[in-house]
Amino acid sequence: MPPAIRPLSPELQKAAVEKLNEIPEKIEDDIAALREWIRQQPHLKARTDDQTLVNFLRGCKYSLERTKSKIDRFYTLRTKYPDFYAAHKVDVDKLLEIFRLGAIILLPRPLNDNGPRIALLRQAMYDPSVYTFQEVNHAAGLMQQIMLNEDDVAIVNGMISILDLANVTAGHFLHMTPTFAKKMTVFQEEALPLRPQGVHFINTPAGFETIFNMVKPMLSKKQQGRLYVHGNKWDALYDQVPQKYLPIEYGGENGSIPDIIAEWEQRILAYRSFWDEENNYGTDESLRLGKAVDFESLFGLQGSFRQLNVD
């Protein structure tokens, strides 16, 4: 029986073969090997449907060892820090209230119509005396999960993010502590099966360099090379992301922000039962075979964090 996964468009299938090492005839065997490995991990209760597993395989370019590592970290971190990464006891209504502010949105058309998914982050949309960036990030997890489950464009072609820092205040920057930044970067690089293809900063205010210089060394050299600081030079951004791929409010043709938020709100509401089920998945460190996870050194701010033992 062929694997129960969504068929890719011809363009995405070509990209999956060329960029991600996908061999369509081998997908069934790759999924089976990964499922068997999960079954043998007493500490790990993960979703093992074909689509979830193929999404992780694609996000790891079909390296089985890398995929095992990412799945383990994905569930380990979500179990250990449920207030940080959306996972257990998710209060959809409370997080929707934050999501509606529109600080983080995904644009409908990918870059160049066949490239990466585009995320637009507008930090000034939330009041830092009412919400923390951690809460905003947590709310964005509702959208991120839907993307992980459903967005073949993002899984195959990766993501680019545009951070518009217009009107950001010192109050916003104070939320970006080294610990918070480390939790974000570790999860992004080591747990998410989404490949960041670039992060663009525009309208950067005074004080930005301090935060930027704190976060940059936490990223891999590869990701450091994908950071672009444009200051207030929109033309420099348009050279890499043509204006038409921005929303109408930015002079582009890529949807209107209120419509995008309204559409995503319906998608998030349709996921209520998913979050109820998600309480059944995660890790139990007391059952982990081999070396325990040293969370302190995982998020240690000196040097690189230790590898999780997943084999």
C-alpha positions in Angstrom: 0.0 0.0 0.0 1.5 3.4 -1.0 2.1 5.8 1.9 -0.9 8.0 2.9 0.7 11.3 2.1 -0.5 14.3 0.0 0.7 14.2 -3.5 3.1 17.1 -4.3 2.7 19.4 -7.3 5.1 18.5 -10.1 7.2 21.6 -9.2 7.4 20.6 -5.5 8.1 17.0 -6.4 11.0 18.0 -8.6 12.4 20.2 -5.8 12.0 17.4 -3.2 14.0 15.1 -5.5 16.7 17.6 -6.4 17.1 19.5 -3.1 15.9 17.0 -0.4 17.2 13.7 -1.8 13.7 12.3 -2.0 13.4 9.0 -3.9 9.6 8.5 -4.3 10.0 4.7 -4.6 11.8 4.6 -1.2 9.5 6.8 0.8 7.5 3.9 2.1 10.7 2.1 3.4 12.0 5.4 4.9 8.8 6.0 6.8 8.7 2.3 8.0 12.3 2.6 9.3 11.5 5.8 11.2 8.3 4.4 12.7 10.1 1.3 13.9 12.8 3.4 15.5 10.1 5.5 17.4 8.5 2.3 18.5 11.7 1.2 20.1 12.1 4.3 22.2 10.4 3.8 25.5 10.6 7.5 26.4 9.1 8.8 23.2 5.4 9.0 22.3 5.3 10.7 18.9 2.8 10.9 16.1 3.6 8.2 13.5 1.2 8.8 10.7 2.8 8.8 7.3 2.4 12.5 6.6 4.0 13.6 9.9 7.0 11.3 9.3 7.5 12.3 5.7 7.4 15.9 6.7 10.3 15.3 9.2 12.2 13.3 6.6 11.9 16.1 4.0 12.9 18.7 6.6 16.0 16.7 7.3 16.8 15.9 3.6 16.2 12.2 4.2 19.1 11.7 6.7 17.5 9.1 9.0 19.8 10.0 11.9 19.1 13.7 11.6 15.4 12.9 11.4 15.5 10.8 14.6 17.3 13.6 16.3 14.8 16.2 15.3 11.8 14.2 16.2 13.3 13.4 19.6 14.1 17.1 20.2 10.7 18.3 19.0 8.9 16.2 21.6 11.5 16.5 24.3 11.5 20.3 24.2 7.7 20.7 23.9 7.2 18.3 26.9 9.8 20.1 29.1 8.8 23.6 28.3 5.0 23.7 27.5 4.7 27.4 28.3 7.3 28.1 25.7 6.5 25.8 22.8 2.8 25.1 22.1 2.2 21.5 23.0 0.4 20.5 26.1 -2.6 22.1 27.8 -2.9 24.6 25.0 -5.4 27.4 25.7 -6.5 28.1 22.1 -8.8 31.0 23.1 -6.2 32.8 25.0 -3.5 32.3 22.3 -6.0 33.4 19.6 -6.5 36.7 21.4 -2.7 37.3 21.0 -2.6 35.8 17.4 -5.3 38.3 16.3 -2.9 41.2 17.0 -1.1 40.2 13.8 2.5 40.2 15.1 3.3 37.1 13.1 1.6 36.2 9.8 2.2 33.8 6.9 1.7 35.2 3.4 -0.4 33.2 0.9 1.9 33.3 -2.1 5.4 31.9 -1.7 8.4 33.9 -2.9 8.6 33.9 -6.8 5.4 31.7 -6.6 7.5 28.5 -6.4 10.0 29.3 -3.7 10.0 29.5 0.1 7.0 30.4 2.3 7.2 34.0 3.6 6.5 35.0 7.2 6.1 38.6 8.2 6.8 39.5 11.8 5.8 42.9 13.2 6.9 43.1 16.8 5.3 46.5 17.4 1.8 45.1 17.0 1.7 44.0 20.6 2.0 46.1 23.7 5.0 44.9 25.7 3.4 46.0 29.0 0.5 43.6 28.3 2.1 40.7 26.5 5.6 39.2 26.4 7.3 38.2 23.2 7.3 34.6 24.7 3.5 34.7 24.7 3.4 36.1 21.2 5.8 33.3 20.1 3.7 30.7 21.9 0.6 32.0 20.0 2.5 31.8 16.7 3.0 28.1 17.6 -0.7 27.5 16.7 0.0 28.6 13.2 3.4 26.9 13.0 1.8 23.5 13.8 -0.7 23.9 11.0 2.1 24.8 8.7 4.1 21.7 9.8 1.1 19.5 9.1 -0.2 21.0 5.9 2.2 23.3 4.1 4.1 21.4 1.6 5.6 24.6 0.2 7.2 25.4 3.5 8.3 21.8 4.2 10.0 21.4 0.7 11.2 24.9 -0.1 11.7 26.3 3.4 10.9 29.6 4.9 12.0 33.2 4.7 11.1 35.7 7.5 10.9 39.5 7.2 11.1 41.3 10.6 9.6 44.8 10.3 10.9 46.5 13.4 9.1 49.9 12.8 7.9 51.4 16.1 9.6 48.8 18.2 10.4 50.1 21.7 12.9 49.4 24.4 10.1 47.5 26.1 10.0 45.0 23.2 13.8 44.5 23.3 13.8 43.9 27.0 11.8 40.7 26.4 14.6 39.3 24.2 16.8 37.8 27.0 19.7 35.5 26.2 17.7 32.6 27.7 14.7 33.3 25.6 16.8 33.8 22.4 18.6 30.5 23.1 15.3 28.6 23.5 14.1 30.0 20.1 17.3 29.2 18.2 17.7 25.7 19.7 14.1 24.8 18.8 14.4 26.3 15.3 17.7 24.6 14.4 17.4 21.4 16.3 13.7 20.5 16.5 11.7 22.0 13.6 11.6 20.2 10.3 11.5 23.6 8.5 14.5 25.0 6.8 15.1 28.7 7.2 16.3 30.2 3.9 16.8 33.8 5.1 15.8 36.3 7.7 15.5 40.0 6.6 15.4 42.9 9.1 13.9 46.2 8.0 13.2 49.4 9.8 15.9 48.5 12.4 15.8 51.0 15.3 18.6 52.2 17.7 19.5 49.4 20.0 18.9 46.7 17.4 22.6 45.9 17.0 22.9 44.9 20.7 20.1 42.2 20.3 21.4 41.1 16.9 24.9 40.6 18.2 23.6 38.6 21.1 21.5 36.2 19.0 23.8 35.8 15.9 26.5 33.7 17.6 23.7 31.3 18.9 23.0 30.3 15.2 24.9 27.9 13.1 27.5 29.4 10.7 25.1 28.5 7.8 22.2 30.4 9.4 24.4 33.3 10.3 25.1 33.7 6.6 21.4 34.0 5.9 20.8 37.1 8.1 20.2 40.3 6.2 20.0 43.7 7.9 18.5 46.3 5.6 18.2 49.3 8.0 15.6 51.5 6.3 16.6 50.5 2.7 13.5 48.9 1.3 15.2 48.6 -2.2 17.8 46.3 -0.6 14.9 44.1 0.7 13.1 44.2 -2.7 16.3 43.0 -4.4 15.7 39.7 -2.6 12.0 39.8 -1.9 10.2 41.7 -4.7 7.6 44.1 -3.3 4.7 42.3 -5.0 5.3 39.4 -2.6 4.5 41.6 0.4 0.9 42.3 1.6 -1.3 45.1 0.1 -0.6 47.2 3.2 3.1 47.2 2.1 2.3 48.1 -1.5 2.4 44.5 -2.5 -0.1 42.0 -4.0 0.2 39.1 -1.5 -3.1 39.3 0.4 -4.4 41.9 2.9 -3.3 41.5 6.5 -6.8 41.5 8.1 -8.0 38.9 5.6 -5.0 36.7 6.3 -5.6 36.9 10.0 -9.3 36.1 9.6 -8.6 33.1 7.4 -5.9 31.8 9.8 -8.2 32.2 12.8 -10.7 29.8 11.2 -7.8 27.3 10.5 -6.7 27.6 14.1 -10.2 27.0 15.5 -10.5 23.9 13.3 -7.4 22.5 15.2 -8.9 22.4 18.7 -9.2 18.6 18.7 -5.6 18.4 17.5 -4.4 20.2 20.6 -6.5 18.0 22.8 -4.9 14.9 21.2 -1.4 16.5 21.5 -1.6 16.0 25.3 -1.0 12.3 24.6 2.3 12.9 22.9 5.7 13.8 24.3 8.6 12.3 26.3 9.1 10.7 29.7 12.7 11.3 30.6 12.6 8.6 33.3 12.2 6.0 30.5 15.0 7.3 28.2 17.6 4.7 27.4 21.2 5.8 27.8 22.4 9.2 28.8 19.8 11.6 30.3 19.3 15.0 28.6 21.3 17.7 30.3 18.9 20.6 29.8 21.2 23.1 31.5 24.0 22.4 29.1 21.5 22.2 26.2 20.5 25.8 26.8 23.9 26.8 28.2 25.0 30.1 26.8 28.7 29.2 26.7 29.7 27.5 23.5 27.5 25.1 21.6 24.9 23.0 23.4 25.4 19.3 23.9 24.0 16.8 21.5 20.9 14.9 22.6 21.5 11.2 22.8 18.9 9.7 20.4 20.3 6.5 19.2 
